[in-house]
Amino acid sequence: MDIKIDKLNWKILEKLQANARESFANIGRSIGLTAPAVGERVKKMEDLGIITGYHAKVSHSHTGHQLKAIITLRAFMGKLKPFLAIVDSFDEVVNCYRITGNENIVMEVVLKNQFHLEKFIDKLIQYGETRTNIVLSQVISNAPMNPVRKLE
């Protein structure tokens, strides 16, 4: 589905991506619209599925999770569907993607320590072969979506 987003909606999206708690009045003042006009545009973008939700960003290291890792899974024959059915029950998984290539799954996980990581990998190995990369630092986090630029 190719939905056209006009310049004012992109400005609203820019403001909401920077601060989802920004008031419609403040957004309106900064882009030249009334608060009700901003509210109508936001509601329409929600209805169209352009805005899919509002989230708090939580620091894993301040919640007792000292490790963040990226784990890929190459599912064994017949194990992908059972894995997909259960992955949302794993508290460690904060993001999970089904991908193309040799691996089937990429997960971003947060863990208390290396012992927690070992136990988590032990849960995963019944579904397939895993590869684990420990995240040292985050270079980009939740970068804002911008209009697609035409290639020249």
Secondary structure, 3 states (H helix, E strand, C coil): CCCCCCHHHHHHHHHHHHCCCCCHHHHHHHHCCCHHHHHHHHHHHHHCCCCCCCCCCCCHHHHCCCEEEEEEEEECCCCHHHHHHHHHHCCCEEEEEECCCCCCEEEEEEECCHHHHHHHHHHHCCCEEEEEEECCCCCCCCCCCCCCCCCC
